[in-house]
Amino acid sequence: MTTSMEKPSEPREPDARKPPGEVRAQSPRALTRARRRQAVTRFWRQYRTHRAGLVGLAVLAVIALLALTAPLLVGADSQSVTNAPGGPLEEPSGEFPLGTDQFGRSLLALMLWGTRVSLTVGLLAAFLSVAIGTLIGITAGHFKGWYATVIMRVTDWFLVMPTLVLAIALATVLSRSIWTTILAIGVTTWPTTARLVRAQTLSVESRPYIERSRALGGGHGHIMSRHVLPNVMPLVLAQTTLVISTAILTEATLAFLGLSDPTIVSWGGLLQDAREAGAVSSGNWWYLAPPGLAIAVVALAFTLCGRTIESVLNPKLGVSR
């Protein structure tokens, strides 16, 4: 029984020392997402202070938009040789702003279709190259010993061999297709990435929390995937943007040498067609200039973005704004 002297119990108020939003602790997953959003926001805030990086990003955005909308801007029949709308090697005019090729096809339409192929080959080849280099670099830096010795000697062999010569050899042996071009570029341009990632892996694995992870029972897969990989990803991202420009230039070179799929329109293929049509000797500059300038502009844009990313992730580089 309760006596009359007892006071009724009052509802407990939340601790006034804690802000209302922090009364309930956030889950680790929510904290991770919040930190990632903050990191992306901080990265973009620093990136947009570099004018060169913004120019490169704007150029890539325009080119990517043109590549995606190519089927809407020009029909698929613009690649047809039998239904060409103009005459062979017509100069630029109102109907054909960039002139026509040797078959009478609009070079502007061919340039738009070539954008899709060149960007696709560059992106996929760069992804393959960086994936191989990252895997080899992390494993060589983590396991050390005889494995690292053997794998790095193989990497050194690829480094001293001319990349273009190896790509030409692979493209010559295999069947001519876009996938052969991607494979030839991807498996010959990974050594530089492997060297950079291995050096970063050695730096990460010398930190104290790696030893604590091993002491707590963390295996090789856990250490490489949870501790090493997140720390090398900024370097991998910057390297990817630089490899894309190299891949686009290599694809153009292979196409110019006639080692790519002749049925697919690409910027390098247009240069090869111009050479076969005698555009150099006959002075048909409109056949050579557009694809050559497009290759140079895209390669420069990716390089500007890559250098800017390097500067943001590693301010010690001192890249000019």
C-alpha positions, 0 to 999 in steps of 0.5 A: 500500500502507498501512503499519502506522503509518497509523491506520484512518479514523474516521467523521466526527461531526456538528458539535457546535456545531449542534443535532441538529434543525438539522444539515439546513437547512430548505427555504424552503417549510418556513420559510414554513409555520413562520413562518405558524404562529407568526404565527397562534399569536401572533395568537390569543394576542393576540386572546383577551386581548380580551373583546369579541372573544371574545364576538363570536366565540362569538356568531358560532360559535353562529349559524353552527352553527345555520345549518349544522344548520337542515335537521336541526333543522327540516325544509324543509317548515317554509317551506311556506305550504299545510302550516303547522302552526299558526294565523295570528299565534299568540302564543309558546307551548310548541309555537311558542316564537316564535309563528307568522307570518300563514300559521301557520308557526313563526317559530323555524323561519323564523328558522333558515332566514333565518340561512342566507340572511342569512349567505350574502348577507353573506359573499358580498357582503362578499367581492365588495366587499373583492375589488373594493376591494383590486384597485382600491386596490393598482393605484391605489397602485402605478401612480399617474399618470393611472390613479390619478387617474381611478380615485380620482375614480370612487371619490370619486364612489361615496363621496359617493353614498348606498350604499343608493340605489345598491343600491336602483337596481341591485336595481330594474333587475335581476331579483329574486334572491339573486345580484342582492342580492349584486351590488347590495351588493358593487358599491356598498360597495367605495370605503372598502376601496379608499381604505384599501388604497391608503393602505397600498399607498403606505406599503408601496411607499415601503420600500427592499426594493421598490426592490431588487425593482425593481432585480433585475428584479421586474415589476409583477405580482411586486411587487403579488402578492409584496410589496404584497398580503401586507402589506395582507392584515391590513388587508383581513381586518379590513375584511372583518369590518366590511363583513360587518355592513354587508352584512347590514344592507343585505340586510335593508333591501333585503328589507324594501323588497321588493327581494329574492327573495320566495321566499327566507326571510331576516330582512329578508323576515320584517320585510317580511312582518310589516309587510304583516301589520300587526304594528306596528299590531296589537301582534304584537311576536313577529313583529317582535322576533326578526328585528330582534334577530337582525340587530342581534346578528349585526351587533354580533358582526361589528363586535366581531370586526372592531374586535378584529382591528384592535386586534391588527394595529394596537395603536396604535388602542388599542381597549378590551378 
